[in-house]
């Protein structure tokens, strides 16, 4: 009777150890998955920042053009270039907003990865 109980206890401990190992492996895989997602969103944020820099450069060029045509007295053309500059600035701000959102998502996934590793 005691031998059966000992074997049963050893079997329960063995199964528990396997289950804990599987859970630990699950959380490590989950953390790695979250880390990959965070890297993806960080790359997206970097791309948005590059686009924002492009739009800012375009806006500066249009502002220079507007100043040039203002000096020459061509106010219609100056107004047109000012409008172009405003449009580029709107695009610049939009890209910065998208970058911030992607940064927030990346941070969220990194927090989730850390939580998964703590559960391990």
N, C-alpha and C positions, 0 to 999 in steps of 0.2 A: 504494500500500500504506500509506504513512504517512498519507495523507489519510483512509483508512478507519479507521485506528487512532485518529486525532485525533477523528473524528466519533463513534466508539464510546466513547472516553474522555469526551467532552462529554456524550453520552447517559447514560452511567453516572453521571456527576456530577449531571446534571439529575434523574435518577430518585432518586438518593440524597438530594438536597435535598428533593424532594417527599416522600419517605418520612420524613425527619427532621421536616419541617413537619407531616406528618400525625400523627406520634408526639407531637410537641409539643402539637398541638391536642387529641389524645386525653387527654394528661395534664392539660391545663387543664380539659377537660370533666369528667374524673374528679374533679379537685380541687373543682370547683364542685358536683358531685353530693355529694361527701363533706361539703362545707360546708353544703349544704341539709339533709342528714341530721343534722348536728351542731345546726343551728338547731332542727330538729324536736324533738330530744331535750332541748334546753335549754328549750324551751317546755313540754314534758312535765314537766320537773323543776320549773319555776316553778308549774305547776298543782298538782303534788303538795305543794309548800310552802304554797300557798294553802289546800289542803284540810287540811294539818297544822295550820295556824293556826286554822282553823275548829274542828277537833276539840279543840285545846287550849282554846279559848274555851268550848266546851261542857263540857269536863271541869272547868274552873274554876267554871262555873255550878253544876254538880252538886255540887262540893265545898262551895260556899257553902250549897246546900240541905241537904247532909248536916250541916254545922255548925249550921245553924238548927234542924234537927229534933233534933240531939243536945242543944242547949240546952233545948229544950222537953221533952225526956225521951222522945220518940217514937223509940226505938232501932231498931225494925224499919224504919221509913221512912228513918232515917238510914243504916242498913246498905244499903238498896236504892239510895239516892242515891250512896253510896260505891262500890257495884258499878258503877253507871252511869258514874261518874267514871273508874273503872279501865278500863272498856271503851273509853271515849273516849280515854284515854291510850294504850291499845294501838293504836287506830286512828291516833293521832297519830304514834306511833313507826313504825308500818308505812308511813305516808305519807312520813316523813322517810327511811326506808330506800329507798323507791321513788325519791325525789328524788335520793338519792346514786347509785343505780344509773343513773338517766337522765343525771346529770352525768358519770359515768364513761364512758357510751356516747358522749356528746357530745365529751368529751375524746379518746376513741379516734378518732372520725371526724375531728376536727381534726388529729390526728397523721397520719392517713392522707392528708388533704388536703395537709399540708405535705410529706409524702414524695412525693406525686404531683407537686407543683410542683418538688421537687428533681430529679426524674427528667427533667424537661422539657428 
